[in-house]
Amino acid sequence: MKKLIAVFVLTVYVTLAFGMPVSAAVNFSITMAINEEVVLTDGIPSQITPPILVADKTYVDLYAVAPLIGMDVCWMAEDNGYFQVRGNGLIVDFTRISQWDELIRIPYKFFVKDSKIFVSLAELAELAGYPVSYTNGLIVLGAPNHYYHEAYVEVDTSPCNDYVYANYPVWAEYVVNPYQEYSYETMQNDIARLQTMYPDLIKTSSIGQSVEGRELTLIEFGRGPHRIFVCGTHHAREYISTTYLLYAIDRYAYAYRTNSMWGKYSPKEILDYVTFCVVPMVNPDGVNLVQNGIGATQFPDELANMKLYEGAKYGYSAWKANIRGVDLNWNYDKDWLLSRNRNPRGSVGFNGDHPYSEPETIAVTDYVDSHPFDAYLSFHTQGKLFYWGEDHENPTYINQLLKKDTGFSEITDPGAGPGGSFFDYVYRNYHKPTITVELCPYVGNFPYPNSDFDTVWKPAKNILLLVANEILYQKFTH
């Protein structure tokens, strides 16, 4: 990876005459180390920051360069990352945050480093009408006609510990819109965008396929050696748990890239030591059925013969099982009992004919069995509580921290459940901190309203960082 520049050379010529250029009316020549303070006159900024080379493009400190080409910078709405560059008859909008409203699309992007705003030199120069050329290792910004500025920037691409940006886009913007019916297709599109934006932080693969052949996508989120397994949407109507996980990844990644604090947590410090291995949607076929109905499935005839046990009022939006009528969260091989099947195959209450009768639970188990993890988290939706288990000889106290941070109720070491759950399997086999989170207040046997996502997010926004932070604390203090 290329590291960036340690030396910045700027030579500026400003000439103005009535119709004819005049030689070197003002001449500044500066050679400076990073962050060296210089005081100049005639509107030249008092501090000039070295440019940054990103994906073979030169990004420059906007507040330093804009005045050199006769343009002013004006914040319009700082909270939304929106500002204007004005000059030469132009008003150009820049942003770093995507808007949900499709009518608002601002094309020019920027990123922030060390509290400075960096924009593409080529884009800025093109907007101002100034050509950019590269001569003898210098970037030359020249204005046409009689009033011109020339800025010469010498770029040293030798390693420099002060900069880590190179070869990937460093701007960050929010991707996930949580106030919608979050489908498998929407999830896949958002994952692709996030991976493109954060290729150093997000890697994707598949752990297997669902009954109908959808990929069970795995997101490896983070750069560290300590791994935490996370999954969502075992139950079809609980797809807002997928929304929650993608939204968390989106927000934490943005905070990582901008080196921002998340309350008392530092996502950058945590994600440099931890990798979250996330399967955000274990049951994509069931989600498709809930959202699009029986006609959107590959097995409408088989489904029509299965009973909607809780669907008289809500129809297929009440479906909880996978597309074959099996509750995936009861299909794991730990304390599984055929006698615990409450119902025949249908929308809810059927464990399967035997453990691991479904490709989705086979894929999850094969993956967790083949990788060591420091903790396991599974997200569901109804109850505002969490189930908790750990090795009692080596307590972490994560449960106490979660109760305090979320306000959720706790059920410790739940051994009286129906058996065959993901919690049962990983806790009984690995004796690591294991948490099943029920994110939402109970509303009934149907999907939690998408428009109420804030009530899901607000109490639970720290869960992943809190668990990771405590895991790291235990690792480094014991």
Buried (B, 14 or more C-beta within 10 A) or exposed (E): EBBBBBBBBBBBBBBEEEEEEEEEEBEBEBEBEBEEEBEBEEEBBEBBBBBBBBEEEBBBBBBBBBBBBBBEBEEEEEEEBBBBBBBEEEEBBBBBBBBEEEEEEBEBBBBBBEEBBBBBBBBBBEBBBBEBEEEEEBBBBBBEEEEBBBBBBBBBEEEBEEBEBBEBBBBBBBBBBBEEBBBBEBBBEBBEBBBEBBEBBBBBEEBBBBBBEBBBBBBBBBBBEBBBBBBBBBBBBBBBBBBBBBBBBBBBBBBBBBBBEBEEBBBBBBBBBBBBBBBBBBBBBBBBBBBEBBEEBEBEEBBEEBBBBBBEEBBBBBBBBBBBBBBBBBBBBBBBEEEBBEBEBBBBBBBBEEBBBBBBBBBBBEBBEEEEBBBBBBBBBBBBBBBBBBEEEEEBEBBEBBBEBBEBEBBEEBEEBBBBBBBBBBBBBBBBBBBBBBBBEEEEBBBBEBEBBEBBBEBBBBBBBBBBBBBBEBEEEE
